[in-house]
Amino acid sequence: RSASASLLFSFSSCCFARRALSFQSALNLSHLYHSSVLSSSSSSSSNKNQNKNQKQRAFMSSGSDEIEKAKEAAKAYKMSDQDGAGPPTVFDKILSGEWKSAKVFEDDQCYAFRDITPQAPTHVLVIPKNRDGLTQLSKARPDQEALLGHLLYVAQIVGKQECPQGFRIVINDGEHGGQSVYHLHVHVLGGRQLGWPPG
C-alpha cells in the first residue's frame, strides 16, 4: 500500500508539474503575442506619425513660400506709384495674351482660368478684366459693387460646374491675408474634402 500510494503521489505530482508548465508556457506565449502586437501597433503608429509629419512639413513649406510671395508682393505694391493702381502683375500678361492660360470662363467683365500652382484638384481664379484700381477687396469703391457681385456670381458658376459636391471661395487681402498678386482675384477651390480652419 505504501509503494502504491507513493507511486500515485509521484504520478499526481508529475501531472501537476506538467499542468503548471503548460500554464506557464501559455502565459509566456500570451506575453510574446501581446508584446508583438504592441510592438507592431507602436511601429505602425510611429510610421503614421512620420507620414503625417512629412505631409505637414511639405504643407508648411508650401505655405511658407506663399507667405514669402505675399510679403514681396506687398513690398512691391507699397513701393509703386501712389495712385492706387499698383504695379503691373502677371494677370496683365495673361489678359493681354502674352502668357498662356487655361481658360474656364470668360465674359465682357471677367476672366476665369486655372491656377498654375493648384492647391486642390480644382483651383480656378476669377479676375476682373479691367483692374481699375481694384488691387484688393479692401480697396473696392462703391461704384464697383456690381462688379464684385458679378465676380462672385461667376465663381459659383465655375464652382457648380467643376465641383458638384461643393467648393470653397477664397479672396486673399493684403500681406497678412496672403495676397501675392495685387489684382483682385477670387479663388475657387474644390475636387476633394477641404479642411477647416484654413490658414
FENVENMO-V565093 format. One record per residue. RES is the residue in one small letter. SS is DSSP state (helix for helix, strand for strand, loop for the rest). OMEGA is omega in whole degrees, -180 to 180 (NA if undefined). Layout:
res = <RES	RES>
ss = <SS	SS>
omega = <OMEGA	OMEGA>
//
This chain:
res = <r	s	a	s	a	s	l	l	f	s	f	s	s	c	c	f	a	r	r	a	l	s	f	q	s	a	l	n	l	s	h	l	y	h	s	s	v	l	s	s	s	s	s	s	s	s	n	k	n	q	n	k	n	q	k	q	r	a	f	m	s	s	g	s	d	e	i	e	k	a	k	e	a	a	k	a	y	k	m	s	d	q	d	g	a	g	p	p	t	v	f	d	k	i	l	s	g	e	w	k	s	a	k	v	f	e	d	d	q	c	y	a	f	r	d	i	t	p	q	a	p	t	h	v	l	v	i	p	k	n	r	d	g	l	t	q	l	s	k	a	r	p	d	q	e	a	l	l	g	h	l	l	y	v	a	q	i	v	g	k	q	e	c	p	q	g	f	r	i	v	i	n	d	g	e	h	g	g	q	s	v	y	h	l	h	v	h	v	l	g	g	r	q	l	g	w	p	p	g>
ss = <loop	helix	helix	helix	helix	helix	helix	helix	helix	helix	helix	helix	helix	helix	helix	helix	helix	helix	helix	helix	helix	helix	helix	helix	helix	helix	helix	helix	helix	helix	helix	helix	helix	helix	helix	helix	helix	helix	helix	helix	helix	helix	helix	helix	helix	helix	helix	helix	helix	helix	helix	helix	helix	helix	helix	helix	helix	helix	helix	helix	helix	helix	helix	helix	helix	helix	helix	helix	helix	helix	helix	helix	helix	helix	helix	helix	helix	helix	helix	loop	loop	loop	loop	loop	loop	loop	loop	loop	loop	helix	helix	helix	helix	helix	helix	helix	loop	loop	loop	loop	loop	loop	strand	strand	strand	strand	loop	loop	loop	strand	strand	strand	strand	strand	loop	loop	loop	loop	loop	loop	loop	strand	strand	strand	strand	strand	strand	strand	loop	loop	loop	loop	loop	loop	loop	loop	helix	helix	helix	loop	loop	helix	helix	helix	helix	helix	helix	helix	helix	helix	helix	helix	helix	helix	helix	helix	helix	helix	helix	helix	helix	helix	loop	loop	loop	loop	strand	strand	strand	strand	loop	loop	loop	loop	loop	loop	loop	loop	loop	loop	loop	loop	loop	loop	strand	strand	strand	strand	strand	strand	loop	loop	loop	loop	loop	loop	loop	loop	loop>
omega = <-180	-180	-180	180	179	180	-180	179	180	-179	180	180	180	-180	-180	179	180	179	179	178	180	180	179	179	179	178	179	180	179	179	179	-179	-178	177	180	180	179	179	179	180	180	179	180	179	179	179	179	179	179	179	180	180	178	179	180	179	179	-180	-179	178	179	179	179	178	-180	179	178	177	-180	179	179	-180	179	179	179	180	-179	-178	-178	-179	-172	-179	177	-178	-178	-180	176	-179	178	-180	175	180	180	-179	180	-179	180	176	179	177	179	-176	177	-178	176	169	-175	-177	-175	-178	179	-177	-177	177	-178	174	-174	177	178	179	172	178	-177	177	177	-176	174	180	179	-176	173	178	-179	-178	178	-175	-178	179	-177	178	178	-179	179	-178	-179	179	178	178	180	178	178	179	178	179	180	174	179	-179	-179	-179	-174	-173	-177	-179	178	-178	179	176	-180	172	178	-178	176	-176	-179	177	177	-180	-177	176	-177	171	-173	178	-179	177	172	-176	178	-179	176	176	-179	-179	177	2	177	175	NA>
//
